[in-house]
Amino acid sequence: MGIIWGVTLIARDRKVAANLLQRLLYYFPPHSDTDLNSYVIGDKTILQDVGVKEMKDVEALPPPSKTKDQILAQKQRGERCC
């Protein structure tokens, strides 16, 4: 049995929440065969706020603004649970 991790995102407004979600998706992208509808529970329109409609959009996300100047920005794929 694998471990299933969950994240609750709390932010002061939608813009900050979208920025945090973009960072999470950039640094910890789901596997390419993940259904994004199961990745975000609740209001899924926040995905559209960061320009994500399908998995190829996650893979094409630009680095978050504060890391553009850094030479190395490592991504960490999530682990499979089952």
PyMOL Python script that loads the backbone (N, CA, C, O; Angstrom):
from pymol import cmd

cmd.read_pdbstr("""\
ATOM      1  N   MET A   1       0.839  -1.167   0.000  1.00  0.00           N
ATOM      2  CA  MET A   1       0.000   0.000   0.000  1.00  0.00           C
ATOM      3  C   MET A   1       0.890   1.238   0.000  1.00  0.00           C
ATOM      4  O   MET A   1       1.867   1.315   0.745  1.00  0.00           O
ATOM      5  N   GLY A   2       0.542   2.197  -0.839  1.00  0.00           N
ATOM      6  CA  GLY A   2       1.325   3.424  -0.935  1.00  0.00           C
ATOM      7  C   GLY A   2       0.742   4.520  -0.069  1.00  0.00           C
ATOM      8  O   GLY A   2      -0.344   4.390   0.495  1.00  0.00           O
ATOM      9  N   ILE A   3       1.472   5.573   0.016  1.00  0.00           N
ATOM     10  CA  ILE A   3       1.034   6.736   0.784  1.00  0.00           C
ATOM     11  C   ILE A   3       0.394   7.729  -0.178  1.00  0.00           C
ATOM     12  O   ILE A   3       0.948   8.018  -1.239  1.00  0.00           O
ATOM     13  N   ILE A   4      -0.754   8.240   0.186  1.00  0.00           N
ATOM     14  CA  ILE A   4      -1.421   9.255  -0.620  1.00  0.00           C
ATOM     15  C   ILE A   4      -1.272  10.580   0.113  1.00  0.00           C
ATOM     16  O   ILE A   4      -1.684  10.708   1.266  1.00  0.00           O
ATOM     17  N   TRP A   5      -0.686  11.557  -0.551  1.00  0.00           N
ATOM     18  CA  TRP A   5      -0.474  12.867   0.044  1.00  0.00           C
ATOM     19  C   TRP A   5      -1.554  13.810  -0.437  1.00  0.00           C
ATOM     20  O   TRP A   5      -1.986  13.733  -1.587  1.00  0.00           O
ATOM     21  N   GLY A   6      -1.975  14.668   0.407  1.00  0.00           N
ATOM     22  CA  GLY A   6      -2.950  15.678   0.034  1.00  0.00           C
ATOM     23  C   GLY A   6      -2.466  17.035   0.485  1.00  0.00           C
ATOM     24  O   GLY A   6      -1.701  17.149   1.443  1.00  0.00           O
ATOM     25  N   VAL A   7      -2.909  18.046  -0.200  1.00  0.00           N
ATOM     26  CA  VAL A   7      -2.524  19.402   0.137  1.00  0.00           C
ATOM     27  C   VAL A   7      -3.785  20.244   0.208  1.00  0.00           C
ATOM     28  O   VAL A   7      -4.642  20.172  -0.673  1.00  0.00           O
ATOM     29  N   THR A   8      -3.893  21.032   1.248  1.00  0.00           N
ATOM     30  CA  THR A   8      -4.958  22.018   1.339  1.00  0.00           C
ATOM     31  C   THR A   8      -4.320  23.368   1.101  1.00  0.00           C
ATOM     32  O   THR A   8      -3.381  23.755   1.796  1.00  0.00           O
ATOM     33  N   LEU A   9      -4.828  24.074   0.128  1.00  0.00           N
ATOM     34  CA  LEU A   9      -4.259  25.356  -0.249  1.00  0.00           C
ATOM     35  C   LEU A   9      -5.108  26.473   0.352  1.00  0.00           C
ATOM     36  O   LEU A   9      -6.298  26.590   0.061  1.00  0.00           O
ATOM     37  N   ILE A  10      -4.485  27.282   1.184  1.00  0.00           N
ATOM     38  CA  ILE A  10      -5.164  28.418   1.794  1.00  0.00           C
ATOM     39  C   ILE A  10      -4.365  29.670   1.432  1.00  0.00           C
ATOM     40  O   ILE A  10      -3.162  29.748   1.680  1.00  0.00           O
ATOM     41  N   ALA A  11      -5.051  30.638   0.848  1.00  0.00           N
ATOM     42  CA  ALA A  11      -4.379  31.870   0.437  1.00  0.00           C
ATOM     43  C   ALA A  11      -5.306  33.056   0.692  1.00  0.00           C
ATOM     44  O   ALA A  11      -6.519  32.896   0.827  1.00  0.00           O
ATOM     45  N   ARG A  12      -4.716  34.238   0.754  1.00  0.00           N
ATOM     46  CA  ARG A  12      -5.515  35.426   1.068  1.00  0.00           C
ATOM     47  C   ARG A  12      -6.438  35.841  -0.067  1.00  0.00           C
ATOM     48  O   ARG A  12      -7.461  36.483   0.171  1.00  0.00           O
ATOM     49  N   ASP A  13      -6.088  35.481  -1.304  1.00  0.00           N
ATOM     50  CA  ASP A  13      -6.978  35.769  -2.428  1.00  0.00           C
ATOM     51  C   ASP A  13      -6.680  34.789  -3.571  1.00  0.00           C
ATOM     52  O   ASP A  13      -5.736  34.002  -3.509  1.00  0.00           O
ATOM     53  N   ARG A  14      -7.493  34.861  -4.589  1.00  0.00           N
ATOM     54  CA  ARG A  14      -7.400  33.907  -5.703  1.00  0.00           C
ATOM     55  C   ARG A  14      -6.075  34.049  -6.468  1.00  0.00           C
ATOM     56  O   ARG A  14      -5.515  33.050  -6.920  1.00  0.00           O
ATOM     57  N   LYS A  15      -5.576  35.273  -6.613  1.00  0.00           N
ATOM     58  CA  LYS A  15      -4.315  35.490  -7.335  1.00  0.00           C
ATOM     59  C   LYS A  15      -3.160  34.787  -6.626  1.00  0.00           C
ATOM     60  O   LYS A  15      -2.336  34.134  -7.267  1.00  0.00           O
ATOM     61  N   VAL A  16      -3.103  34.922  -5.320  1.00  0.00           N
ATOM     62  CA  VAL A  16      -2.053  34.256  -4.539  1.00  0.00           C
ATOM     63  C   VAL A  16      -2.226  32.739  -4.606  1.00  0.00           C
ATOM     64  O   VAL A  16      -1.247  32.002  -4.727  1.00  0.00           O
ATOM     65  N   ALA A  17      -3.472  32.277  -4.526  1.00  0.00           N
ATOM     66  CA  ALA A  17      -3.741  30.840  -4.615  1.00  0.00           C
ATOM     67  C   ALA A  17      -3.298  30.289  -5.967  1.00  0.00           C
ATOM     68  O   ALA A  17      -2.710  29.209  -6.033  1.00  0.00           O
ATOM     69  N   ALA A  18      -3.573  31.017  -7.037  1.00  0.00           N
ATOM     70  CA  ALA A  18      -3.164  30.578  -8.373  1.00  0.00           C
ATOM     71  C   ALA A  18      -1.639  30.518  -8.482  1.00  0.00           C
ATOM     72  O   ALA A  18      -1.084  29.595  -9.078  1.00  0.00           O
ATOM     73  N   ASN A  19      -0.973  31.516  -7.897  1.00  0.00           N
ATOM     74  CA  ASN A  19       0.489  31.537  -7.913  1.00  0.00           C
ATOM     75  C   ASN A  19       1.062  30.338  -7.157  1.00  0.00           C
ATOM     76  O   ASN A  19       2.005  29.699  -7.625  1.00  0.00           O
ATOM     77  N   LEU A  20       0.492  30.036  -5.988  1.00  0.00           N
ATOM     78  CA  LEU A  20       0.955  28.878  -5.216  1.00  0.00           C
ATOM     79  C   LEU A  20       0.707  27.570  -5.966  1.00  0.00           C
ATOM     80  O   LEU A  20       1.560  26.682  -5.974  1.00  0.00           O
ATOM     81  N   LEU A  21      -0.466  27.457  -6.597  1.00  0.00           N
ATOM     82  CA  LEU A  21      -0.771  26.249  -7.364  1.00  0.00           C
ATOM     83  C   LEU A  21       0.182  26.090  -8.537  1.00  0.00           C
ATOM     84  O   LEU A  21       0.629  24.980  -8.824  1.00  0.00           O
ATOM     85  N   GLN A  22       0.496  27.176  -9.214  1.00  0.00           N
ATOM     86  CA  GLN A  22       1.439  27.115 -10.335  1.00  0.00           C
ATOM     87  C   GLN A  22       2.809  26.628  -9.851  1.00  0.00           C
ATOM     88  O   GLN A  22       3.449  25.808 -10.508  1.00  0.00           O
ATOM     89  N   ARG A  23       3.248  27.133  -8.712  1.00  0.00           N
ATOM     90  CA  ARG A  23       4.535  26.696  -8.160  1.00  0.00           C
ATOM     91  C   ARG A  23       4.515  25.208  -7.799  1.00  0.00           C
ATOM     92  O   ARG A  23       5.464  24.475  -8.078  1.00  0.00           O
ATOM     93  N   LEU A  24       3.420  24.778  -7.176  1.00  0.00           N
ATOM     94  CA  LEU A  24       3.304  23.354  -6.833  1.00  0.00           C
ATOM     95  C   LEU A  24       3.341  22.483  -8.076  1.00  0.00           C
ATOM     96  O   LEU A  24       4.035  21.466  -8.109  1.00  0.00           O
ATOM     97  N   LEU A  25       2.594  22.881  -9.099  1.00  0.00           N
ATOM     98  CA  LEU A  25       2.567  22.092 -10.336  1.00  0.00           C
ATOM     99  C   LEU A  25       3.913  22.112 -11.046  1.00  0.00           C
ATOM    100  O   LEU A  25       4.299  21.120 -11.664  1.00  0.00           O
ATOM    101  N   TYR A  26       4.630  23.221 -10.967  1.00  0.00           N
ATOM    102  CA  TYR A  26       5.931  23.301 -11.613  1.00  0.00           C
ATOM    103  C   TYR A  26       6.958  22.413 -10.902  1.00  0.00           C
ATOM    104  O   TYR A  26       7.651  21.622 -11.542  1.00  0.00           O
ATOM    105  N   TYR A  27       7.047  22.548  -9.590  1.00  0.00           N
ATOM    106  CA  TYR A  27       8.060  21.806  -8.843  1.00  0.00           C
ATOM    107  C   TYR A  27       7.686  20.356  -8.574  1.00  0.00           C
ATOM    108  O   TYR A  27       8.567  19.503  -8.456  1.00  0.00           O
ATOM    109  N   PHE A  28       6.403  20.067  -8.476  1.00  0.00           N
ATOM    110  CA  PHE A  28       5.941  18.711  -8.193  1.00  0.00           C
ATOM    111  C   PHE A  28       4.853  18.309  -9.187  1.00  0.00           C
ATOM    112  O   PHE A  28       3.707  18.087  -8.797  1.00  0.00           O
ATOM    113  N   PRO A  29       5.209  18.213 -10.470  1.00  0.00           N
ATOM    114  CA  PRO A  29       4.185  17.894 -11.469  1.00  0.00           C
ATOM    115  C   PRO A  29       3.672  16.465 -11.289  1.00  0.00           C
ATOM    116  O   PRO A  29       4.435  15.564 -10.941  1.00  0.00           O
ATOM    117  N   PRO A  30       2.381  16.266 -11.526  1.00  0.00           N
ATOM    118  CA  PRO A  30       1.854  14.901 -11.465  1.00  0.00           C
ATOM    119  C   PRO A  30       2.378  14.095 -12.649  1.00  0.00           C
ATOM    120  O   PRO A  30       2.898  14.656 -13.614  1.00  0.00           O
ATOM    121  N   HIS A  31       2.238  12.793 -12.567  1.00  0.00           N
ATOM    122  CA  HIS A  31       2.646  11.945 -13.699  1.00  0.00           C
ATOM    123  C   HIS A  31       1.827  12.299 -14.924  1.00  0.00           C
ATOM    124  O   HIS A  31       0.699  12.779 -14.810  1.00  0.00           O
ATOM    125  N   SER A  32       2.394  12.064 -16.088  1.00  0.00           N
ATOM    126  CA  SER A  32       1.760  12.480 -17.335  1.00  0.00           C
ATOM    127  C   SER A  32       0.412  11.808 -17.590  1.00  0.00           C
ATOM    128  O   SER A  32      -0.392  12.326 -18.365  1.00  0.00           O
ATOM    129  N   ASP A  33       0.153  10.671 -16.959  1.00  0.00           N
ATOM    130  CA  ASP A  33      -1.133   9.995 -17.174  1.00  0.00           C
ATOM    131  C   ASP A  33      -2.160  10.330 -16.088  1.00  0.00           C
ATOM    132  O   ASP A  33      -3.200   9.677 -15.994  1.00  0.00           O
ATOM    133  N   THR A  34      -1.870  11.344 -15.273  1.00  0.00           N
ATOM    134  CA  THR A  34      -2.780  11.754 -14.205  1.00  0.00           C
ATOM    135  C   THR A  34      -3.955  12.538 -14.780  1.00  0.00           C
ATOM    136  O   THR A  34      -3.773  13.408 -15.633  1.00  0.00           O
ATOM    137  N   ASP A  35      -5.145  12.229 -14.315  1.00  0.00           N
ATOM    138  CA  ASP A  35      -6.348  12.978 -14.686  1.00  0.00           C
ATOM    139  C   ASP A  35      -6.396  14.229 -13.819  1.00  0.00           C
ATOM    140  O   ASP A  35      -6.553  14.134 -12.602  1.00  0.00           O
ATOM    141  N   LEU A  36      -6.262  15.387 -14.430  1.00  0.00           N
ATOM    142  CA  LEU A  36      -6.243  16.639 -13.662  1.00  0.00           C
ATOM    143  C   LEU A  36      -7.532  16.870 -12.887  1.00  0.00           C
ATOM    144  O   LEU A  36      -7.523  17.576 -11.878  1.00  0.00           O
ATOM    145  N   ASN A  37      -8.644  16.288 -13.339  1.00  0.00           N
ATOM    146  CA  ASN A  37      -9.903  16.440 -12.601  1.00  0.00           C
ATOM    147  C   ASN A  37      -9.830  15.770 -11.239  1.00  0.00           C
ATOM    148  O   ASN A  37     -10.561  16.153 -10.326  1.00  0.00           O
ATOM    149  N   SER A  38      -8.964  14.781 -11.086  1.00  0.00           N
ATOM    150  CA  SER A  38      -8.813  14.139  -9.786  1.00  0.00           C
ATOM    151  C   SER A  38      -7.684  14.787  -8.975  1.00  0.00           C
ATOM    152  O   SER A  38      -7.536  14.510  -7.785  1.00  0.00           O
ATOM    153  N   TYR A  39      -6.908  15.631  -9.606  1.00  0.00           N
ATOM    154  CA  TYR A  39      -5.773  16.271  -8.945  1.00  0.00           C
ATOM    155  C   TYR A  39      -6.213  17.473  -8.121  1.00  0.00           C
ATOM    156  O   TYR A  39      -5.643  17.745  -7.064  1.00  0.00           O
ATOM    157  N   VAL A  40      -7.223  18.193  -8.598  1.00  0.00           N
ATOM    158  CA  VAL A  40      -7.765  19.346  -7.886  1.00  0.00           C
ATOM    159  C   VAL A  40      -9.212  19.043  -7.545  1.00  0.00           C
ATOM    160  O   VAL A  40     -10.013  18.732  -8.427  1.00  0.00           O
ATOM    161  N   ILE A  41      -9.544  19.132  -6.277  1.00  0.00           N
ATOM    162  CA  ILE A  41     -10.904  18.882  -5.816  1.00  0.00           C
ATOM    163  C   ILE A  41     -11.549  20.232  -5.517  1.00  0.00           C
ATOM    164  O   ILE A  41     -10.928  21.102  -4.907  1.00  0.00           O
ATOM    165  N   GLY A  42     -12.767  20.397  -5.941  1.00  0.00           N
ATOM    166  CA  GLY A  42     -13.462  21.662  -5.705  1.00  0.00           C
ATOM    167  C   GLY A  42     -13.455  22.510  -6.960  1.00  0.00           C
ATOM    168  O   GLY A  42     -13.692  22.005  -8.058  1.00  0.00           O
ATOM    169  N   ASP A  43     -13.186  23.791  -6.806  1.00  0.00           N
ATOM    170  CA  ASP A  43     -13.225  24.742  -7.911  1.00  0.00           C
ATOM    171  C   ASP A  43     -12.016  24.532  -8.823  1.00  0.00           C
ATOM    172  O   ASP A  43     -10.908  24.965  -8.507  1.00  0.00           O
ATOM    173  N   LYS A  44     -12.238  23.874  -9.939  1.00  0.00           N
ATOM    174  CA  LYS A  44     -11.153  23.554 -10.871  1.00  0.00           C
ATOM    175  C   LYS A  44     -10.807  24.725 -11.801  1.00  0.00           C
ATOM    176  O   LYS A  44      -9.843  24.644 -12.562  1.00  0.00           O
ATOM    177  N   THR A  45     -11.583  25.801 -11.744  1.00  0.00           N
ATOM    178  CA  THR A  45     -11.291  26.935 -12.622  1.00  0.00           C
ATOM    179  C   THR A  45      -9.972  27.612 -12.253  1.00  0.00           C
ATOM    180  O   THR A  45      -9.416  28.364 -13.053  1.00  0.00           O
ATOM    181  N   ILE A  46      -9.483  27.353 -11.071  1.00  0.00           N
ATOM    182  CA  ILE A  46      -8.187  27.928 -10.675  1.00  0.00           C
ATOM    183  C   ILE A  46      -7.061  27.367 -11.551  1.00  0.00           C
ATOM    184  O   ILE A  46      -6.040  28.026 -11.747  1.00  0.00           O
ATOM    185  N   LEU A  47      -7.248  26.153 -12.075  1.00  0.00           N
ATOM    186  CA  LEU A  47      -6.267  25.611 -13.023  1.00  0.00           C
ATOM    187  C   LEU A  47      -6.191  26.490 -14.268  1.00  0.00           C
ATOM    188  O   LEU A  47      -5.106  26.733 -14.797  1.00  0.00           O
ATOM    189  N   GLN A  48      -7.333  26.959 -14.730  1.00  0.00           N
ATOM    190  CA  GLN A  48      -7.361  27.827 -15.903  1.00  0.00           C
ATOM    191  C   GLN A  48      -6.687  29.156 -15.611  1.00  0.00           C
ATOM    192  O   GLN A  48      -6.114  29.771 -16.511  1.00  0.00           O
ATOM    193  N   ASP A  49      -6.749  29.609 -14.359  1.00  0.00           N
ATOM    194  CA  ASP A  49      -6.084  30.855 -13.972  1.00  0.00           C
ATOM    195  C   ASP A  49      -4.578  30.786 -14.181  1.00  0.00           C
ATOM    196  O   ASP A  49      -3.937  31.806 -14.433  1.00  0.00           O
ATOM    197  N   VAL A  50      -4.015  29.591 -14.079  1.00  0.00           N
ATOM    198  CA  VAL A  50      -2.571  29.435 -14.281  1.00  0.00           C
ATOM    199  C   VAL A  50      -2.262  28.886 -15.678  1.00  0.00           C
ATOM    200  O   VAL A  50      -1.117  28.548 -15.979  1.00  0.00           O
ATOM    201  N   GLY A  51      -3.297  28.799 -16.531  1.00  0.00           N
ATOM    202  CA  GLY A  51      -3.086  28.377 -17.913  1.00  0.00           C
ATOM    203  C   GLY A  51      -3.035  26.881 -18.113  1.00  0.00           C
ATOM    204  O   GLY A  51      -2.456  26.405 -19.089  1.00  0.00           O
ATOM    205  N   VAL A  52      -3.636  26.127 -17.197  1.00  0.00           N
ATOM    206  CA  VAL A  52      -3.591  24.666 -17.290  1.00  0.00           C
ATOM    207  C   VAL A  52      -4.979  24.126 -17.610  1.00  0.00           C
ATOM    208  O   VAL A  52      -5.929  24.320 -16.851  1.00  0.00           O
ATOM    209  N   LYS A  53      -5.076  23.440 -18.755  1.00  0.00           N
ATOM    210  CA  LYS A  53      -6.329  22.781 -19.134  1.00  0.00           C
ATOM    211  C   LYS A  53      -6.134  21.275 -19.245  1.00  0.00           C
ATOM    212  O   LYS A  53      -7.078  20.504 -19.070  1.00  0.00           O
ATOM    213  N   GLU A  54      -4.905  20.862 -19.536  1.00  0.00           N
ATOM    214  CA  GLU A  54      -4.586  19.441 -19.641  1.00  0.00           C
ATOM    215  C   GLU A  54      -3.121  19.227 -19.259  1.00  0.00           C
ATOM    216  O   GLU A  54      -2.387  20.190 -19.041  1.00  0.00           O
ATOM    217  N   MET A  55      -2.704  17.974 -19.179  1.00  0.00           N
ATOM    218  CA  MET A  55      -1.361  17.653 -18.675  1.00  0.00           C
ATOM    219  C   MET A  55      -0.243  18.303 -19.482  1.00  0.00           C
ATOM    220  O   MET A  55       0.781  18.681 -18.914  1.00  0.00           O
ATOM    221  N   LYS A  56      -0.418  18.440 -20.786  1.00  0.00           N
ATOM    222  CA  LYS A  56       0.654  19.057 -21.587  1.00  0.00           C
ATOM    223  C   LYS A  56       0.900  20.500 -21.148  1.00  0.00           C
ATOM    224  O   LYS A  56       2.010  21.014 -21.280  1.00  0.00           O
ATOM    225  N   ASP A  57      -0.147  21.150 -20.622  1.00  0.00           N
ATOM    226  CA  ASP A  57       0.014  22.514 -20.108  1.00  0.00           C
ATOM    227  C   ASP A  57       0.858  22.533 -18.840  1.00  0.00           C
ATOM    228  O   ASP A  57       1.626  23.469 -18.621  1.00  0.00           O
ATOM    229  N   VAL A  58       0.723  21.509 -18.007  1.00  0.00           N
ATOM    230  CA  VAL A  58       1.539  21.408 -16.786  1.00  0.00           C
ATOM    231  C   VAL A  58       3.000  21.245 -17.181  1.00  0.00           C
ATOM    232  O   VAL A  58       3.882  21.874 -16.596  1.00  0.00           O
ATOM    233  N   GLU A  59       3.250  20.400 -18.171  1.00  0.00           N
ATOM    234  CA  GLU A  59       4.629  20.147 -18.605  1.00  0.00           C
ATOM    235  C   GLU A  59       5.254  21.379 -19.252  1.00  0.00           C
ATOM    236  O   GLU A  59       6.478  21.498 -19.289  1.00  0.00           O
ATOM    237  N   ALA A  60       4.429  22.298 -19.765  1.00  0.00           N
ATOM    238  CA  ALA A  60       4.936  23.497 -20.431  1.00  0.00           C
ATOM    239  C   ALA A  60       4.961  24.728 -19.524  1.00  0.00           C
ATOM    240  O   ALA A  60       5.261  25.826 -19.991  1.00  0.00           O
ATOM    241  N   LEU A  61       4.651  24.562 -18.238  1.00  0.00           N
ATOM    242  CA  LEU A  61       4.653  25.714 -17.329  1.00  0.00           C
ATOM    243  C   LEU A  61       6.037  26.351 -17.275  1.00  0.00           C
ATOM    244  O   LEU A  61       7.043  25.649 -17.181  1.00  0.00           O
ATOM    245  N   PRO A  62       6.088  27.676 -17.334  1.00  0.00           N
ATOM    246  CA  PRO A  62       7.382  28.346 -17.187  1.00  0.00           C
ATOM    247  C   PRO A  62       7.806  28.324 -15.726  1.00  0.00           C
ATOM    248  O   PRO A  62       6.968  28.162 -14.838  1.00  0.00           O
ATOM    249  N   PRO A  63       9.093  28.485 -15.470  1.00  0.00           N
ATOM    250  CA  PRO A  63       9.544  28.536 -14.073  1.00  0.00           C
ATOM    251  C   PRO A  63       8.882  29.714 -13.358  1.00  0.00           C
ATOM    252  O   PRO A  63       8.650  30.760 -13.963  1.00  0.00           O
ATOM    253  N   PRO A  64       8.582  29.544 -12.083  1.00  0.00           N
ATOM    254  CA  PRO A  64       8.041  30.668 -11.312  1.00  0.00           C
ATOM    255  C   PRO A  64       8.998  31.857 -11.372  1.00  0.00           C
ATOM    256  O   PRO A  64      10.211  31.673 -11.469  1.00  0.00           O
ATOM    257  N   SER A  65       8.469  33.047 -11.316  1.00  0.00           N
ATOM    258  CA  SER A  65       9.253  34.259 -11.542  1.00  0.00           C
ATOM    259  C   SER A  65      10.487  34.389 -10.666  1.00  0.00           C
ATOM    260  O   SER A  65      11.509  34.888 -11.136  1.00  0.00           O
ATOM    261  N   LYS A  66      10.433  33.964  -9.424  1.00  0.00           N
ATOM    262  CA  LYS A  66      11.583  34.128  -8.540  1.00  0.00           C
ATOM    263  C   LYS A  66      12.687  33.118  -8.814  1.00  0.00           C
ATOM    264  O   LYS A  66      13.774  33.238  -8.250  1.00  0.00           O
ATOM    265  N   THR A  67      12.440  32.124  -9.664  1.00  0.00           N
ATOM    266  CA  THR A  67      13.477  31.139  -9.950  1.00  0.00           C
ATOM    267  C   THR A  67      14.037  31.273 -11.365  1.00  0.00           C
ATOM    268  O   THR A  67      14.910  30.497 -11.753  1.00  0.00           O
ATOM    269  N   LYS A  68      13.555  32.235 -12.137  1.00  0.00           N
ATOM    270  CA  LYS A  68      14.051  32.384 -13.511  1.00  0.00           C
ATOM    271  C   LYS A  68      15.548  32.682 -13.540  1.00  0.00           C
ATOM    272  O   LYS A  68      16.240  32.282 -14.476  1.00  0.00           O
ATOM    273  N   ASP A  69      16.050  33.376 -12.530  1.00  0.00           N
ATOM    274  CA  ASP A  69      17.459  33.735 -12.500  1.00  0.00           C
ATOM    275  C   ASP A  69      18.338  32.632 -11.929  1.00  0.00           C
ATOM    276  O   ASP A  69      19.561  32.680 -12.052  1.00  0.00           O
ATOM    277  N   GLN A  70      17.723  31.655 -11.313  1.00  0.00           N
ATOM    278  CA  GLN A  70      18.500  30.557 -10.754  1.00  0.00           C
ATOM    279  C   GLN A  70      18.922  29.612 -11.869  1.00  0.00           C
ATOM    280  O   GLN A  70      18.161  29.357 -12.802  1.00  0.00           O
ATOM    281  N   ILE A  71      20.121  29.105 -11.767  1.00  0.00           N
ATOM    282  CA  ILE A  71      20.642  28.211 -12.801  1.00  0.00           C
ATOM    283  C   ILE A  71      19.934  26.869 -12.758  1.00  0.00           C
ATOM    284  O   ILE A  71      19.629  26.297 -13.805  1.00  0.00           O
ATOM    285  N   LEU A  72      19.673  26.368 -11.584  1.00  0.00           N
ATOM    286  CA  LEU A  72      19.089  25.045 -11.427  1.00  0.00           C
ATOM    287  C   LEU A  72      17.731  25.138 -10.748  1.00  0.00           C
ATOM    288  O   LEU A  72      17.633  25.622  -9.621  1.00  0.00           O
ATOM    289  N   ALA A  73      16.714  24.692 -11.403  1.00  0.00           N
ATOM    290  CA  ALA A  73      15.375  24.595 -10.804  1.00  0.00           C
ATOM    291  C   ALA A  73      14.914  23.162 -11.025  1.00  0.00           C
ATOM    292  O   ALA A  73      14.420  22.822 -12.100  1.00  0.00           O
ATOM    293  N   GLN A  74      15.073  22.331 -10.016  1.00  0.00           N
ATOM    294  CA  GLN A  74      14.762  20.913 -10.157  1.00  0.00           C
ATOM    295  C   GLN A  74      13.294  20.647  -9.935  1.00  0.00           C
ATOM    296  O   GLN A  74      12.657  21.212  -9.047  1.00  0.00           O
ATOM    297  N   LYS A  75      12.773  19.757 -10.782  1.00  0.00           N
ATOM    298  CA  LYS A  75      11.397  19.305 -10.633  1.00  0.00           C
ATOM    299  C   LYS A  75      11.431  17.928  -9.977  1.00  0.00           C
ATOM    300  O   LYS A  75      12.359  17.150 -10.200  1.00  0.00           O
ATOM    301  N   GLN A  76      10.419  17.631  -9.171  1.00  0.00           N
ATOM    302  CA  GLN A  76      10.337  16.348  -8.486  1.00  0.00           C
ATOM    303  C   GLN A  76       8.996  15.705  -8.835  1.00  0.00           C
ATOM    304  O   GLN A  76       7.947  16.176  -8.393  1.00  0.00           O
ATOM    305  N   ARG A  77       9.026  14.650  -9.612  1.00  0.00           N
ATOM    306  CA  ARG A  77       7.791  13.934  -9.938  1.00  0.00           C
ATOM    307  C   ARG A  77       7.220  13.315  -8.683  1.00  0.00           C
ATOM    308  O   ARG A  77       7.964  12.851  -7.820  1.00  0.00           O
ATOM    309  N   GLY A  78       5.904  13.304  -8.576  1.00  0.00           N
ATOM    310  CA  GLY A  78       5.243  12.666  -7.455  1.00  0.00           C
ATOM    311  C   GLY A  78       5.435  11.160  -7.508  1.00  0.00           C
ATOM    312  O   GLY A  78       5.674  10.599  -8.577  1.00  0.00           O
ATOM    313  N   GLU A  79       5.332  10.513  -6.376  1.00  0.00           N
ATOM    314  CA  GLU A  79       5.480   9.073  -6.319  1.00  0.00           C
ATOM    315  C   GLU A  79       4.159   8.401  -6.619  1.00  0.00           C
ATOM    316  O   GLU A  79       3.091   8.925  -6.305  1.00  0.00           O
ATOM    317  N   ARG A  80       4.247   7.233  -7.231  1.00  0.00           N
ATOM    318  CA  ARG A  80       3.057   6.425  -7.479  1.00  0.00           C
ATOM    319  C   ARG A  80       2.618   5.797  -6.186  1.00  0.00           C
ATOM    320  O   ARG A  80       3.452   5.321  -5.415  1.00  0.00           O
ATOM    321  N   CYS A  81       1.339   5.784  -5.933  1.00  0.00           N
ATOM    322  CA  CYS A  81       0.861   5.217  -4.672  1.00  0.00           C
ATOM    323  C   CYS A  81       0.451   3.760  -4.846  1.00  0.00           C
ATOM    324  O   CYS A  81       0.554   2.979  -3.899  1.00  0.00           O
ATOM    325  N   CYS A  82      -0.008   3.380  -6.024  1.00  0.00           N
ATOM    326  CA  CYS A  82      -0.533   2.017  -6.186  1.00  0.00           C
ATOM    327  C   CYS A  82      -0.002   1.364  -7.433  1.00  0.00           C
ATOM    328  O   CYS A  82      -0.342   0.217  -7.721  1.00  0.00           O
TER     329      CYS A  82
END
""", "prot")
cmd.dss("prot")
cmd.show_as("cartoon", "prot")
cmd.util.cbc("prot")
cmd.orient("prot")
